Amino acid sequence: MFDPSIVDNDFPRIPRWRSNLLLSYPISRDVQLSGGLRYASNSFGRLDNADTGSEIFGAQDEFLFVNSKLSWQPSKSMRFGVGVDNILDEQAFVFHPWPGRTAYLESKFEF
């Protein structure tokens, strides 16, 4: 069955623009500072592109998230890190809400 209301519409959940920018700076031989930007333009969730709501459950919002991380590698077999994702605590939805500001710790051990 042919539905003319979906002809030439944007494909659901695919933004027109999506990009990532990642930067790393070695503070010393053992310490590295990293930062990142994640961007996506808004998109539609339905085939007919009739959904235009934003900042609500089910919406497809535009977002720009800012992230940072500090890593320390005391030896070849160990690495520790601390970071924050979505530093600006931006609220955005891609059907479900994206997480707000999130801090994390990480460790890596190789045997």
SETIMI-149852 format. One record per residue (C-alpha): residue number from 1; residue in three letters; x, y, z. Coordinates in pm, whole numbers, always signed. Layout:
REM residues N
<segu n="NUM" res="ala" east="X" north="Y" up="Z"/>
...
***
This chain:
REM residues 111
<segu n="1" res="met" east="+0" north="+0" up="+0"/>
<segu n="2" res="phe" east="+134" north="+342" up="-99"/>
<segu n="3" res="asp" east="+116" north="+634" up="+148"/>
<segu n="4" res="pro" east="+177" north="+969" up="-29"/>
<segu n="5" res="ser" east="+216" north="+1153" up="+304"/>
<segu n="6" res="ile" east="+564" north="+1005" up="+352"/>
<segu n="7" res="val" east="+709" north="+1085" up="+8"/>
<segu n="8" res="asp" east="+1025" north="+1304" up="+30"/>
<segu n="9" res="asn" east="+1014" north="+1312" up="+411"/>
<segu n="10" res="asp" east="+1319" north="+1286" up="+634"/>
<segu n="11" res="phe" east="+1401" north="+936" up="+754"/>
<segu n="12" res="pro" east="+1296" north="+891" up="+1120"/>
<segu n="13" res="arg" east="+1555" north="+945" up="+1396"/>
<segu n="14" res="ile" east="+1831" north="+1046" up="+1152"/>
<segu n="15" res="pro" east="+1943" north="+1408" up="+1205"/>
<segu n="16" res="arg" east="+2056" north="+1611" up="+906"/>
<segu n="17" res="trp" east="+2378" north="+1701" up="+1093"/>
<segu n="18" res="arg" east="+2572" north="+1496" up="+1343"/>
<segu n="19" res="ser" east="+2931" north="+1560" up="+1444"/>
<segu n="20" res="asn" east="+3188" north="+1487" up="+1712"/>
<segu n="21" res="leu" east="+3500" north="+1686" up="+1799"/>
<segu n="22" res="leu" east="+3758" north="+1525" up="+2029"/>
<segu n="23" res="leu" east="+4074" north="+1692" up="+2154"/>
<segu n="24" res="ser" east="+4353" north="+1551" up="+2371"/>
<segu n="25" res="tyr" east="+4643" north="+1735" up="+2531"/>
<segu n="26" res="pro" east="+4932" north="+1560" up="+2708"/>
<segu n="27" res="ile" east="+4998" north="+1763" up="+3023"/>
<segu n="28" res="ser" east="+5295" north="+1542" up="+3106"/>
<segu n="29" res="arg" east="+5423" north="+1202" up="+3002"/>
<segu n="30" res="asp" east="+5177" north="+1034" up="+3240"/>
<segu n="31" res="val" east="+4880" north="+1276" up="+3244"/>
<segu n="32" res="gln" east="+4643" north="+1354" up="+2958"/>
<segu n="33" res="leu" east="+4352" north="+1600" up="+2941"/>
<segu n="34" res="ser" east="+4074" north="+1530" up="+2689"/>
<segu n="35" res="gly" east="+3763" north="+1716" up="+2585"/>
<segu n="36" res="gly" east="+3484" north="+1660" up="+2341"/>
<segu n="37" res="leu" east="+3177" north="+1807" up="+2179"/>
<segu n="38" res="arg" east="+2886" north="+1597" up="+2049"/>
<segu n="39" res="tyr" east="+2625" north="+1763" up="+1829"/>
<segu n="40" res="ala" east="+2313" north="+1641" up="+1651"/>
<segu n="41" res="ser" east="+2043" north="+1848" up="+1482"/>
<segu n="42" res="asn" east="+1681" north="+1771" up="+1560"/>
<segu n="43" res="ser" east="+1505" north="+1496" up="+1369"/>
<segu n="44" res="phe" east="+1165" north="+1337" up="+1334"/>
<segu n="45" res="gly" east="+1046" north="+1019" up="+1500"/>
<segu n="46" res="arg" east="+756" north="+941" up="+1265"/>
<segu n="47" res="leu" east="+752" north="+853" up="+895"/>
<segu n="48" res="asp" east="+506" north="+1135" up="+819"/>
<segu n="49" res="asn" east="+735" north="+1392" up="+993"/>
<segu n="50" res="ala" east="+433" north="+1526" up="+1184"/>
<segu n="51" res="asp" east="+598" north="+1517" up="+1527"/>
<segu n="52" res="thr" east="+732" north="+1861" up="+1608"/>
<segu n="53" res="gly" east="+740" north="+1856" up="+1989"/>
<segu n="54" res="ser" east="+1063" north="+1917" up="+2175"/>
<segu n="55" res="glu" east="+1193" north="+1864" up="+2527"/>
<segu n="56" res="ile" east="+930" north="+1597" up="+2596"/>
<segu n="57" res="phe" east="+934" north="+1216" up="+2609"/>
<segu n="58" res="gly" east="+917" north="+1088" up="+2251"/>
<segu n="59" res="ala" east="+1075" north="+1397" up="+2092"/>
<segu n="60" res="gln" east="+1391" north="+1402" up="+1877"/>
<segu n="61" res="asp" east="+1580" north="+1708" up="+2006"/>
<segu n="62" res="glu" east="+1884" north="+1894" up="+1884"/>
<segu n="63" res="phe" east="+2171" north="+1877" up="+2135"/>
<segu n="64" res="leu" east="+2529" north="+1985" up="+2200"/>
<segu n="65" res="phe" east="+2703" north="+1798" up="+2480"/>
<segu n="66" res="val" east="+3039" north="+1903" up="+2627"/>
<segu n="67" res="asn" east="+3256" north="+1631" up="+2784"/>
<segu n="68" res="ser" east="+3595" north="+1623" up="+2958"/>
<segu n="69" res="lys" east="+3831" north="+1363" up="+3102"/>
<segu n="70" res="leu" east="+4161" north="+1360" up="+3290"/>
<segu n="71" res="ser" east="+4372" north="+1041" up="+3265"/>
<segu n="72" res="trp" east="+4677" north="+932" up="+3461"/>
<segu n="73" res="gln" east="+4895" north="+639" up="+3358"/>
<segu n="74" res="pro" east="+5142" north="+562" up="+3641"/>
<segu n="75" res="ser" east="+5276" north="+251" up="+3462"/>
<segu n="76" res="lys" east="+5237" north="+65" up="+3134"/>
<segu n="77" res="ser" east="+4985" north="-173" up="+3290"/>
<segu n="78" res="met" east="+4770" north="+78" up="+3486"/>
<segu n="79" res="arg" east="+4554" north="+375" up="+3387"/>
<segu n="80" res="phe" east="+4311" north="+582" up="+3593"/>
<segu n="81" res="gly" east="+4066" north="+845" up="+3477"/>
<segu n="82" res="val" east="+3804" north="+1086" up="+3598"/>
<segu n="83" res="gly" east="+3558" north="+1259" up="+3370"/>
<segu n="84" res="val" east="+3232" north="+1444" up="+3327"/>
<segu n="85" res="asp" east="+2988" north="+1397" up="+3038"/>
<segu n="86" res="asn" east="+2729" north="+1664" up="+2952"/>
<segu n="87" res="ile" east="+2906" north="+1925" up="+3168"/>
<segu n="88" res="leu" east="+2644" north="+2192" up="+3093"/>
<segu n="89" res="asp" east="+2365" north="+1952" up="+3205"/>
<segu n="90" res="glu" east="+2170" north="+2006" up="+2882"/>
<segu n="91" res="gln" east="+1830" north="+1838" up="+2866"/>
<segu n="92" res="ala" east="+1761" north="+1661" up="+2537"/>
<segu n="93" res="phe" east="+1548" north="+1373" up="+2417"/>
<segu n="94" res="val" east="+1598" north="+1109" up="+2150"/>
<segu n="95" res="phe" east="+1266" north="+944" up="+2226"/>
<segu n="96" res="his" east="+1393" north="+890" up="+2584"/>
<segu n="97" res="pro" east="+1581" north="+1158" up="+2780"/>
<segu n="98" res="trp" east="+1958" north="+1167" up="+2742"/>
<segu n="99" res="pro" east="+2140" north="+1151" up="+3077"/>
<segu n="100" res="gly" east="+2212" north="+1481" up="+3248"/>
<segu n="101" res="arg" east="+2554" north="+1573" up="+3384"/>
<segu n="102" res="thr" east="+2733" north="+1248" up="+3467"/>
<segu n="103" res="ala" east="+3062" north="+1211" up="+3655"/>
<segu n="104" res="tyr" east="+3260" north="+888" up="+3632"/>
<segu n="105" res="leu" east="+3578" north="+719" up="+3750"/>
<segu n="106" res="glu" east="+3757" north="+454" up="+3551"/>
<segu n="107" res="ser" east="+4052" north="+224" up="+3597"/>
<segu n="108" res="lys" east="+4229" north="-12" up="+3364"/>
<segu n="109" res="phe" east="+4472" north="-287" up="+3457"/>
<segu n="110" res="glu" east="+4649" north="-506" up="+3201"/>
<segu n="111" res="phe" east="+4800" north="-836" up="+3305"/>
***
